[in-house]
Amino acid sequence: MTKISLKEIFQKQVIKFIFGGGVAAAFNILLIFVIIEWLGFNTPLLRNIANTVAIELSLLLSFFIYRIWVWPGGNWAIKAVLCKQIPLYHIAAGAAVITRIGIVFPLLDWLGVNYGINTLVGVLLSAAINYVISDRLVFKAPATSVDKMSKTDSLAIYHPEGLAPSCENKHNYYSSKASCRVSQQLKKMVKIDLLSIVIPAHNEEGGIANTIQAISLFLEEQEIDYEILVVNDNSRDRTEIILQDISNQNNKVRYLNNYYPNGFGFAVRCGLENFQGDAVVIVMADSSDAPEDIVNYYYKLQEGYECVFGSRFIRGGKVIEYPTHKLIVNRLANLFVQILFGLKYNDTTNAFKAYRREVIEGICPLISHHFNLTVEMPLKAIVRGYSYTTVPITWRNRQTGISKLKIKEMGSRYLFIVLYLFLEKILSRGDYVRKQPQVMVQSKT
């Protein structure tokens, strides 16, 4: 078992950042105590002054801790430090505090999240915001041409004098044979012969037939070999009867009853254990996902990507009749995930995504019971090193039936999954990261 020394831990920038923030926070508390108790600032007005002074001095302390220890080097000119870096650092800290007090705490409190967990999330998010802004705007030193040259030079390999030709020829011979074997293996992995569509359905008698018909029509027009697997999630209406009729008429459609307890996550997991294709797309039963986007997913998978994630919030994406309160919560939740994991992808919570079979095998076992599975699957795939691309998609609010997503019930469950995967990312030391060669992404030339 590999032992980790304290020295190795404290060489990581994030750990240094957290430790430095802890030192500044302790200094803040000590300073307030000294000003109020020892210096006698013990009236309401004087206590506010003491608090302001303590916050400002602790901010300056944390700035210099980060400047010297976490982000060493850079521009130490007095004008740069006083007129640019310190003001920007105050903006970073202010943005973090405002986000925590004005957005995160009230939102999680409305969702019924325990105040202790609420506080923990607020601290994590505000620290993440402060870290990102500090790293990208406050302390980041521009790379010089010397730095770029030294980085390039460090990658070069120099052979002993007189042996370079033979070493290079030998290296090229073995590397060409190895690359040939790998490329043949990867070509087999790239091709998708059968595409599976998994649709969880709970009381969807009003729309499931239209959803299946539209998907079948688009895939057959594109001559894509497919199967549609609908998981009947303990429906109490005519959903199962409709599925029986459709599967009897179309041999590419089959259904099974969820053998787990009722729940969106359980239903999807049931489908993922039974699909037969080389890749799978998770589609909602209410026709909110556009069938033409499934076709786009398929062709992106054929290029070699292991996952294809749709986004409703990039150029070309669209949402139709999205309830305003859900839209606000959605954007805040996705922003939280983006900041915490350092992602550019901005629609993690949407279920409509495509995965190759090897990705599904690599992210199992899945543990989410409900809609938090929509976050667990893509984040696990990203954290564990699978390749993905993002494409714009269209989402339309359901026209029939009732939405099964209850925001207040799901808030803490989403949070649990996000923190669980964040801990995997920062503490597991790569134990769960993919070990096999990565699938080759074909160029478009």
C-alpha positions as CSV (number, residue, x, y, z in Angstrom):
1,M,0.0,0.0,0.0
2,T,1.4,3.4,-1.0
3,K,2.0,5.8,1.9
4,I,1.4,9.5,1.4
5,S,3.7,11.9,3.3
6,L,2.5,15.3,4.6
7,K,5.1,16.9,2.3
8,E,3.4,15.3,-0.7
9,I,0.0,16.4,0.5
10,F,1.1,20.0,1.0
11,Q,2.7,20.2,-2.4
12,K,-0.8,20.3,-4.0
13,Q,-2.0,23.8,-4.7
14,V,-5.6,23.2,-3.6
15,I,-4.5,21.8,-0.3
16,K,-2.3,24.8,0.2
17,F,-5.2,27.1,-0.7
18,I,-7.5,25.4,1.9
19,F,-4.8,25.4,4.6
20,G,-4.0,29.1,4.0
21,G,-7.7,30.0,4.2
22,G,-7.9,28.1,7.5
23,V,-5.0,30.1,8.9
24,A,-6.6,33.4,7.8
25,A,-9.9,32.3,9.3
26,A,-8.2,31.5,12.6
27,F,-6.4,34.8,12.5
28,N,-9.8,36.6,11.9
29,I,-11.3,34.9,15.0
30,L,-8.3,35.7,17.2
31,L,-8.2,39.3,16.1
32,I,-11.9,39.9,16.8
33,F,-11.4,38.4,20.3
34,V,-8.3,40.7,20.9
35,I,-10.0,43.9,19.7
36,I,-13.3,43.3,21.6
37,E,-12.0,41.7,24.8
38,W,-8.6,43.3,25.3
39,L,-9.0,46.7,23.6
40,G,-12.6,47.2,24.9
41,F,-14.5,47.5,21.6
42,N,-17.6,46.2,23.3
43,T,-20.5,48.3,22.1
44,P,-22.6,47.4,19.0
45,L,-20.9,50.1,16.9
46,L,-17.4,49.2,18.1
47,R,-18.0,45.5,17.6
48,N,-19.0,46.2,14.0
49,I,-15.8,48.2,13.5
50,A,-13.8,45.4,15.1
51,N,-15.5,42.9,12.7
52,T,-14.7,45.0,9.7
53,V,-11.1,45.5,10.7
54,A,-10.6,41.8,11.4
55,I,-12.1,40.8,8.1
56,E,-9.9,43.3,6.2
57,L,-6.7,42.3,7.9
58,S,-7.5,38.5,7.6
59,L,-8.1,39.1,3.9
60,L,-4.8,40.8,3.5
61,L,-3.1,38.0,5.4
62,S,-4.7,35.4,3.2
63,F,-3.7,37.4,0.1
64,F,0.0,37.3,1.1
65,I,-0.2,33.7,2.1
66,Y,-1.6,32.8,-1.3
67,R,0.8,35.2,-3.1
68,I,3.9,33.8,-1.4
69,W,3.0,30.1,-0.8
70,V,0.2,29.0,-3.2
71,W,0.9,31.1,-6.3
72,P,4.6,32.0,-5.9
73,G,6.4,34.1,-8.5
74,G,4.5,36.6,-10.7
75,N,4.7,40.3,-10.7
76,W,5.7,41.8,-7.3
77,A,5.7,45.5,-8.5
78,I,4.1,47.7,-5.9
79,K,1.7,49.2,-8.4
80,A,0.6,45.8,-9.7
81,V,0.1,44.5,-6.1
82,L,-1.7,47.5,-4.7
83,C,-3.7,48.7,-7.8
84,K,-4.6,45.4,-9.4
85,Q,-4.0,42.2,-7.4
86,I,-5.4,43.2,-4.0
87,P,-8.5,44.9,-5.5
88,L,-9.2,41.8,-7.7
89,Y,-8.7,39.6,-4.7
90,H,-11.3,41.6,-2.7
91,I,-13.7,41.1,-5.6
92,A,-13.0,37.4,-5.6
93,A,-13.6,37.1,-1.9
94,G,-16.7,39.4,-2.1
95,A,-18.2,37.3,-5.0
96,A,-17.7,34.2,-2.9
97,V,-19.4,35.6,0.1
98,I,-22.3,37.1,-1.8
99,T,-22.9,33.9,-3.6
100,R,-22.9,32.0,-0.3
101,I,-25.1,34.4,1.6
102,G,-27.4,35.7,-1.1
103,I,-27.9,32.6,-3.3
104,V,-26.7,29.2,-2.0
105,F,-27.9,29.4,1.7
106,P,-31.4,30.7,0.8
107,L,-31.8,28.2,-2.0
108,L,-30.7,25.1,-0.1
109,D,-32.8,26.3,2.9
110,W,-35.8,26.5,0.6
111,L,-35.1,23.0,-0.6
112,G,-35.1,21.8,3.0
113,V,-31.4,20.9,3.2
114,N,-30.1,20.6,6.8
115,Y,-28.4,23.8,7.9
116,G,-25.2,22.0,8.7
117,I,-24.9,20.6,5.2
118,N,-26.1,23.9,3.9
119,T,-23.2,25.7,5.6
120,L,-20.7,23.0,4.4
121,V,-21.8,23.5,0.8
122,G,-21.7,27.2,1.1
123,V,-18.1,27.1,2.4
124,L,-17.1,24.7,-0.3
125,L,-18.7,26.7,-3.1
126,S,-17.4,30.1,-1.9
127,A,-13.9,28.6,-1.5
128,A,-14.2,27.2,-5.1
129,I,-15.3,30.5,-6.5
130,N,-12.5,32.3,-4.6
131,Y,-10.0,29.7,-5.9
132,V,-11.1,29.9,-9.5
133,I,-11.1,33.7,-9.6
134,S,-7.8,33.9,-7.8
135,D,-6.2,31.3,-10.0
136,R,-7.3,32.9,-13.3
137,L,-7.4,36.6,-12.6
138,V,-5.5,37.6,-9.5
139,F,-2.3,35.5,-9.2
140,K,-1.9,33.9,-12.6
141,A,1.4,35.0,-14.2
142,P,1.6,35.1,-18.0
143,A,3.9,32.5,-19.5
144,T,7.1,33.9,-20.9
145,S,8.8,32.8,-24.0
146,V,11.6,31.4,-21.9
147,D,9.0,29.3,-19.9
148,K,7.6,28.0,-23.2
149,M,11.0,27.1,-24.5
150,S,12.1,25.3,-21.4
151,K,8.8,23.3,-21.3
152,T,9.4,22.3,-25.0
153,D,13.0,21.4,-24.3
154,S,12.1,19.3,-21.3
155,L,10.0,17.0,-23.5
156,A,12.9,16.3,-25.9
157,I,14.8,13.0,-25.6
158,Y,18.5,12.9,-26.3
159,H,20.4,9.7,-27.0
160,P,24.1,9.0,-26.2
161,E,26.4,10.3,-28.9
162,G,26.8,7.8,-31.8
163,L,23.8,5.7,-30.7
164,A,21.0,8.1,-31.7
165,P,20.3,6.5,-35.2
166,S,20.1,2.9,-33.8
167,C,18.1,4.0,-30.8
168,E,15.6,6.0,-33.0
169,N,15.2,3.1,-35.5
170,K,14.7,0.6,-32.8
171,H,12.2,2.9,-31.1
172,N,10.3,3.5,-34.3
173,Y,10.2,-0.2,-35.1
174,Y,8.6,-1.2,-31.8
175,S,6.4,1.8,-31.5
176,S,5.0,1.3,-35.1
177,K,4.2,-2.3,-34.3
178,A,2.5,-1.4,-31.0
179,S,0.6,1.5,-32.6
180,C,-0.6,-0.8,-35.4
181,R,-2.0,-3.2,-32.9
182,V,-3.6,-0.5,-30.8
183,S,-5.1,1.2,-33.9
184,Q,-6.6,-2.1,-35.0
185,Q,-8.1,-2.6,-31.5
186,L,-9.4,0.9,-31.4
187,K,-11.1,0.7,-34.8
188,K,-13.1,-2.2,-33.4
189,M,-14.0,-0.1,-30.4
190,V,-15.0,2.9,-32.4
191,K,-17.8,1.4,-34.5
192,I,-21.3,1.3,-33.1
193,D,-23.3,-1.5,-34.7
194,L,-26.3,-1.4,-32.5
195,L,-27.6,1.7,-30.7
196,S,-29.8,1.1,-27.7
197,I,-32.4,3.7,-26.4
198,V,-33.4,3.2,-22.7
199,I,-36.6,5.0,-21.7
200,P,-37.8,4.9,-18.1
201,A,-41.6,5.3,-17.9
202,H,-43.8,5.8,-14.9
203,N,-47.5,6.5,-15.6
204,E,-46.8,7.7,-19.2
205,E,-49.9,6.4,-21.0
206,G,-50.5,9.8,-22.6
207,G,-47.2,10.2,-24.4
208,I,-45.1,7.0,-24.5
209,A,-46.5,5.8,-27.8
210,N,-45.7,9.1,-29.6
211,T,-42.2,9.1,-28.1
212,I,-41.4,5.6,-29.3
213,Q,-42.9,6.3,-32.8
214,A,-41.0,9.5,-33.3
215,I,-37.7,7.9,-32.3
216,S,-38.2,4.9,-34.5
217,L,-39.1,7.0,-37.5
218,F,-35.9,9.2,-37.2
219,L,-33.6,6.2,-36.7
220,E,-35.1,4.2,-39.5
221,E,-34.8,7.2,-41.9
222,Q,-31.1,7.4,-41.1
223,E,-30.8,3.6,-41.4
224,I,-29.4,3.2,-37.9
225,D,-29.7,-0.2,-36.4
226,Y,-31.3,0.3,-33.0
227,E,-33.3,-1.2,-30.2
228,I,-35.7,0.7,-27.9
229,L,-35.9,-0.7,-24.3
230,V,-38.7,0.8,-22.2
231,V,-38.5,0.2,-18.4
232,N,-42.0,0.3,-17.0
233,D,-41.5,1.8,-13.5
234,N,-44.4,0.3,-11.6
235,S,-47.0,2.3,-13.6
236,R,-50.5,2.3,-12.3
237,D,-52.2,3.4,-15.6
238,R,-52.3,1.8,-19.0
239,T,-48.6,2.2,-19.8
240,E,-47.8,-1.5,-19.7
241,I,-50.7,-2.4,-22.0
242,I,-49.6,0.2,-24.5
243,L,-46.0,-1.2,-24.4
244,Q,-47.3,-4.7,-25.0
245,D,-49.1,-3.6,-28.1
246,I,-46.1,-1.6,-29.5
247,S,-43.6,-4.4,-28.8
248,N,-45.9,-6.9,-30.6
249,Q,-46.0,-4.6,-33.7
250,N,-42.3,-3.6,-33.7
251,N,-39.6,-6.2,-33.0
252,K,-37.1,-3.5,-32.3
253,V,-39.1,-2.3,-29.3
254,R,-39.2,-4.3,-26.1
255,Y,-40.1,-3.5,-22.5
256,L,-39.5,-4.9,-19.1
257,N,-40.9,-4.2,-15.7
258,N,-38.6,-2.5,-13.2
259,Y,-37.5,-5.2,-10.8
260,Y,-36.1,-2.6,-8.4
261,P,-38.3,-0.3,-6.1
262,N,-40.0,2.6,-7.8
263,G,-37.7,5.5,-8.8
264,F,-36.2,7.1,-11.9
265,G,-32.7,6.1,-11.0
266,F,-33.7,2.5,-10.3
267,A,-35.6,2.3,-13.6
268,V,-32.6,3.6,-15.6
269,R,-30.3,1.2,-13.8
270,C,-32.6,-1.7,-14.7
271,G,-32.4,-0.6,-18.3
272,L,-28.6,-0.3,-18.2
273,E,-28.4,-3.9,-17.0
274,N,-30.4,-5.2,-19.9
275,F,-29.6,-3.2,-23.0
276,Q,-28.0,-5.1,-25.9
277,G,-26.3,-2.3,-28.0
278,D,-22.7,-1.1,-28.3
279,A,-23.9,2.3,-26.9
280,V,-26.9,3.6,-25.0
281,V,-28.9,6.8,-25.0
282,I,-31.1,7.7,-22.1
283,V,-34.3,9.3,-23.3
284,M,-37.2,10.7,-21.3
285,A,-40.7,9.2,-22.0
286,D,-42.5,12.5,-22.2
287,S,-41.1,13.5,-25.7
288,S,-39.1,16.3,-24.1
289,D,-36.0,15.1,-25.9
290,A,-35.8,15.7,-29.7
291,P,-35.3,12.5,-31.8
292,E,-33.1,14.2,-34.2
293,D,-30.6,14.9,-31.4
294,I,-30.4,11.1,-30.9
295,V,-29.1,10.9,-34.5
296,N,-26.5,13.6,-33.7
297,Y,-25.4,11.6,-30.7
298,Y,-25.0,8.5,-32.8
299,Y,-22.7,10.1,-35.3
300,K,-20.6,11.7,-32.6
301,L,-20.2,8.2,-31.0
302,Q,-19.1,6.9,-34.4
303,E,-16.4,9.5,-34.5
304,G,-14.9,7.7,-31.4
305,Y,-16.1,9.7,-28.4
306,E,-17.0,7.6,-25.4
307,C,-19.7,9.9,-24.2
308,V,-21.9,12.5,-25.9
309,F,-23.5,15.1,-23.6
310,G,-26.2,17.5,-24.9
311,S,-26.6,21.0,-23.6
312,R,-29.6,23.2,-23.9
313,F,-27.6,26.2,-22.9
314,I,-25.0,26.6,-25.6
315,R,-25.2,28.2,-29.0
316,G,-27.7,26.1,-31.0
317,G,-29.4,24.7,-27.9
318,K,-33.0,25.6,-27.0
319,V,-35.6,25.2,-24.2
320,I,-39.3,25.5,-24.9
321,E,-41.8,26.3,-22.1
322,Y,-39.3,25.6,-19.3
323,P,-40.9,26.6,-16.0
324,T,-39.1,29.7,-14.7
325,H,-38.5,28.5,-11.1
326,K,-37.1,25.2,-12.4
327,L,-34.9,27.1,-14.9
328,I,-33.4,29.3,-12.1
329,V,-32.7,26.3,-9.9
330,N,-31.2,24.4,-12.8
331,R,-28.8,27.1,-13.8
332,L,-27.6,27.6,-10.2
333,A,-27.2,23.9,-9.6
334,N,-25.2,23.5,-12.9
335,L,-23.0,26.5,-12.0
336,F,-22.2,24.9,-8.6
337,V,-21.1,21.7,-10.4
338,Q,-19.1,23.6,-13.0
339,I,-17.2,25.6,-10.3
340,L,-16.6,22.6,-8.0
341,F,-15.3,20.3,-10.8
342,G,-13.8,23.0,-13.0
343,L,-15.9,22.1,-16.0
344,K,-16.9,24.0,-19.1
345,Y,-19.9,21.7,-19.6
346,N,-23.0,23.5,-18.3
347,D,-25.9,21.0,-18.4
348,T,-24.9,18.1,-16.1
349,T,-28.4,17.6,-14.6
350,N,-30.1,16.7,-17.9
351,A,-30.6,13.0,-18.3
352,F,-30.5,12.9,-22.1
353,K,-26.9,11.7,-22.8
354,A,-25.2,8.9,-24.7
355,Y,-22.6,6.4,-23.4
356,R,-20.6,3.6,-25.0
357,R,-21.0,0.2,-23.3
358,E,-17.5,0.3,-21.8
359,V,-18.3,3.6,-20.1
360,I,-21.4,2.1,-18.5
361,E,-19.3,-0.8,-17.3
362,G,-16.6,1.6,-16.0
363,I,-19.0,3.8,-13.9
364,C,-20.9,0.9,-12.3
365,P,-22.0,0.2,-9.7
366,L,-24.4,3.2,-9.8
367,I,-25.9,4.1,-6.4
368,S,-28.5,6.8,-7.1
369,H,-32.1,5.8,-6.6
370,H,-33.8,8.8,-8.1
371,F,-33.2,11.7,-10.5
372,N,-29.8,12.3,-9.0
373,L,-28.6,9.5,-11.3
374,T,-28.6,12.2,-14.0
375,V,-25.7,13.8,-12.2
376,E,-23.9,10.6,-11.1
377,M,-23.5,9.2,-14.5
378,P,-21.8,12.1,-16.4
379,L,-19.7,13.2,-13.4
380,K,-18.4,9.7,-12.9
381,A,-17.6,9.3,-16.5
382,I,-15.7,12.7,-16.5
383,V,-13.9,12.0,-13.2
384,R,-12.9,8.5,-14.3
385,G,-11.3,9.8,-17.5
386,Y,-13.7,8.9,-20.4
387,S,-13.7,11.2,-23.4
388,Y,-16.8,13.2,-24.2
389,T,-18.0,15.9,-26.5
390,T,-20.9,18.4,-26.1
391,V,-23.5,19.1,-28.7
392,P,-26.5,21.6,-28.7
393,I,-29.9,20.0,-28.1
394,T,-33.5,21.1,-27.9
395,W,-35.7,20.4,-24.9
396,R,-39.5,20.8,-24.8
397,N,-41.7,20.8,-21.7
398,R,-44.0,17.8,-21.5
399,Q,-47.4,18.2,-23.2
400,T,-49.1,15.3,-21.3
401,G,-48.8,13.7,-17.9
402,I,-47.2,15.1,-14.8
403,S,-43.5,15.7,-14.1
404,K,-42.1,13.3,-11.6
405,L,-39.2,15.6,-10.5
406,K,-39.9,17.2,-7.1
407,I,-37.1,19.8,-6.5
408,K,-37.5,20.0,-2.7
409,E,-37.3,16.2,-2.4
410,M,-34.3,15.9,-4.7
411,G,-32.1,18.8,-3.5
412,S,-30.2,16.9,-0.8
413,R,-29.9,13.8,-2.9
414,Y,-28.3,15.8,-5.8
415,L,-26.0,17.4,-3.2
416,F,-25.0,14.0,-1.8
417,I,-24.0,12.6,-5.2
418,V,-22.1,15.8,-6.2
419,L,-20.1,15.7,-2.9
420,Y,-19.5,12.0,-3.2
421,L,-18.0,12.3,-6.6
422,F,-16.0,15.4,-5.6
423,L,-14.4,13.4,-2.8
424,E,-13.6,10.6,-5.3
425,K,-12.0,13.2,-7.6
426,I,-9.7,14.8,-4.9
427,L,-9.0,11.8,-2.6
428,S,-9.0,8.5,-4.5
429,R,-5.6,9.1,-6.2
430,G,-6.9,7.8,-9.5
431,D,-8.0,4.4,-8.2
432,Y,-11.2,4.5,-10.3
433,V,-9.8,6.1,-13.4
434,R,-10.0,4.1,-16.6
435,K,-7.0,1.7,-17.1
436,Q,-7.6,0.6,-20.7
437,P,-6.4,2.6,-23.7
438,Q,-8.6,5.6,-24.6
439,V,-10.8,5.3,-27.7
440,M,-9.4,7.2,-30.7
441,V,-11.4,10.2,-31.7
442,Q,-11.4,10.3,-35.5
443,S,-10.6,13.6,-37.2
444,K,-13.1,15.3,-39.4
445,T,-10.7,15.8,-42.3
